[in-house]
Amino acid sequence: MKSPTLKDYLLLSTLSLIWASAFFNIKIATYSYGPITIAFLRILFGAIPVILLCMYQRIKIEAFSKDWKWFAAIGFINLVIPFFLIAYGVQKVQSNLAAILMSSTPISATILAHIYTDKEKINFYKIVGILLGSTFYVIGGILTLKISHKKNENVTASILIWGTIIILPISIIFEQPWNFTPRLDSTLSLIYLGIFPTGIAWLLRFMILKNNGVVFQSQVAFLIPIFGVILGYIFLQEIITSKVMLSLIAVVLGIYFVKKST
């Protein structure tokens, strides 16, 4: 892998900001939609612009080629499972806490969950959902390297197509999305989640993984909780308490020392 340049760090920062913006939008989406439907529509809305981009650039989409198993596996592990688990967890948790938990290690996350339990009225399963979601992102990143020789747009479109195919019947069976009464803000947040933190972010993520590797890309963990706390305050007026600040500092320092020792 090549040494990171200023452009690489700018792309990494942009990816972090886009991903951090997902948390407060997921929170808004939960006002009207269930977690499975949020995951489904997020993947669907993310797939549409990427497929159109491939068509415009005349890039062949290989979703159903001999490598379809890789695309399906990554779509399931890196999209379907984490998108559902994170949406499930964010229902009862402030978006800034979700951003912090997503970037923390399991040990520090357990401590943070214990601190917040009395005030935030969250439970073990909500915390586990968010933590598992972050774990599947890492696994998916490693699997993505298996097909890193393919074009960025092709891989992103193929993964999104398979993610949509997999989660559509699950959404129909368990949530019957046609029964929801959606609010405008929830629907707009879902569309944003699809286009930016899913479609565009995945294009950026694959580019960074291909050029700089998993370790460099994982440094988004430093920036996501910071952006997440700031955006939660700006858009949802979530209070930045001393506990939030201490948790944020602890997570960032923890990630720094863990990476420094490796």
N, C-alpha and C positions, 0 to 999 in steps of 0.2 A: 504494500500500500504506500502511496506517495505521502510526503510530509504535508500536513495541513497548511493551506495558505489563508490569507485574509478573506478571500472569497468563500473558502470552506467554512470558516467561523461565522461569516455573515449568514450563510445558508443554514448552519446549525442554529443560530439565534432566531432566524425566521421560522424554522421548524418548531422550535421551542415555544415561540409566541403563539403560533397557530394551534399547536396541541394544547397549550394552556388555556386558550380561549374556548376549547371544547367543553370544559367543566361547567362553566356557568350556563352555557347553552344547553347542555344536557339537563341541568337543573330546571331550566325553563321548559324544556320539552317534556319533563316528567309531570308538569302541571296538567297535561292533557293526554299523554300517551303512556302505554305500558312499556317496560324495558325491552321486551322482545321486539315490539313494533318500532321502537326507537332505533334499535340495532338494524332492523330490516330496512327502514326508510333511509337511515344514514348511509348504509352501504349502497342502496339503490341510487340515491341522489348523488353519491360519489362516483358511481359507475358511469352515469349518463355523460357528463362532460369529458371524462377520460376517453370513453368510446368515440365520442364525436371528434376529439383531438386526434385519435388514431386514424379515423376516417379522413380527416382533413389532411393529415400528413402522409396518408397512404401507407400506414404501418399495419402490417398483418397482425391480427390478434390470434394468439395460439391457445386460447382457452381450452379447445377440444382437440389439441394435438397429442402426440405421444407423451408429452410432459404434463398432461392434464391432472395427474395425481398430485404432482407438486403444487400446482396452482390451487387445487381443491383443498389440499392439506393446509397450505398457508392461509387460504381464505377462511377456513374453519378455525384454525388456531389463532390467527392474528387479527381476524375481524369479528367473526360471529361470536366466539366465546368472550373475548375481552369487552366488546361493545355492549353485550348483554349484561355482563357482570358489573361493569362500571355504572351503567344506567340503573341497574338494580340497587347498587350501593348508594348512589348519589341521591336517591329518593328521600332518604332520611338524614343525609349528611350535608353540611355546608360545602359548597363547591371548592372553597379554599382548602378545607381539610382533605377533600378528595385529591386535590392536586398535590398536597404534601405527602399523603399516604402513597400515591402512585410513584413517587420518587424516592421513597424511603426503603430501607432494608426491612425484612420481616421482624427483626428484633425491635428496632426503633419504632416501627409501626404499631407493634403490640403495646409498647409503652405509651405511645400517643393515644391509642384507642382507649387505654385504661384512664388516661387523664380526662378524656372528653366524655366518657360514658355518662356521667351524672348530668352534665349540662346539655349535651346534644341529643340525648335519648336515642343513641344508636345501639345496635346489638352486634354480637359476634359475627353473624352471617353477613351483615352489610360490610363490615371491615374486611372480612375474608374475600368478599366479592371484588372489592377494589384491588386488594393485594394480588389475587389470582389474575385479575385483568392485566396488571403490570407484568406479571411473570410470563404470561402468554405472549406479550409484545416481544420480550427478549427471545423466547423460543422461535417465534415467527421470524425474527430478524436473522437468526442463524440459518433457518431453512431457506430464507430468501437468497442467501449467498450461493445456494446450490444451483440457482438459475440466473446468476449475476451476468452471464455472458449474453443474455438476451436484452433487447431494447427495453429501456425504462418504461415507456408508455405501454408496450405490449404486456409486460409483466404486471403492471398496475391494473390495467384493464382486465386481464385474465383472472387475477385474484379477486377483483371486485365482482366480476360476473359469477364466479363460483360461490363467493360469499352470499350473493343475492339468491342464487339457486338453492343453497343449503338452508337459509333461514326463512325463506318465503313460506314453505309449508308449516314450519314450526310456529310462525306468527299466526297463520290462519287457524291452526288447530287450537292453540292455547290462549290467544288473545282476541281473535275475531276483530281486527282493527276497524272494520266498518261500523262497529258499535260505539266507537269513541266519539266524543263531541269536542273536536279540537278548537283551542283558542288560537287567535292569529299569531300571538307572540311565540307560542309553542311550535306552530307550523313553520314560521320564519326561522326559528332556531334550528329546527330539523333540516331545513334546506341548507342553511349555513353549515351545519355539521357535515352534511354530505359533500358539499362543494369544496370547502376549505380544510377542516381537520381530517377529512377522509381522502377525497380525490387529490387535491393539490398537495397536501401533506405527504401522501404516499408517494407521489412523484418525487418530491424532495427527499424523502427518506431513502428510497431506493437509490437515488443518485449519490447520496452521502455514503450509504453502505457499499456501493460499488466502487467509489473512489477512495474512501478512507477506512472502511471496515466497521465491524460491530462496536469495538471499543471506543472509537472516536464518536460514533453516532450516539452511544449510550450517555455521552456527556450532556445530553438534553436534560438529564436528571438534575443537573445543577440549576437550570434556568426555569424549568416548568413550575416548580413550587413558588418561585418568586413572582413570575408572571401570573400564576394562578391566583395568588393572594391579592395582588394589585387589581386584576380584572374582576374578581369577586366583589371587591370593595366598590369599584367604579360602577358596575352594572347591576349588582344585586344588593348593594349597601350592606354587605356582610361585614360585621364588626371585626376589626383586626385587634384582638385582645392580646394581652401579654402572653397568654398560653400559645396563641397562634404564632407570635413572633419567636418565642423560645423554641417552639417545635420546628419552625422554619429554619432557624439558625442551627439547631441540632442536626436536622436532616442534611443541610448543605455541608456542614462541617464533617458529618459522618461519611457522606459520599466522598468528600475531598480526601479524607485520611485513608479510606478503603482503597481508593484509586491510587493514592501516593504509595501505598504499601505493595501494590501489584506491579 
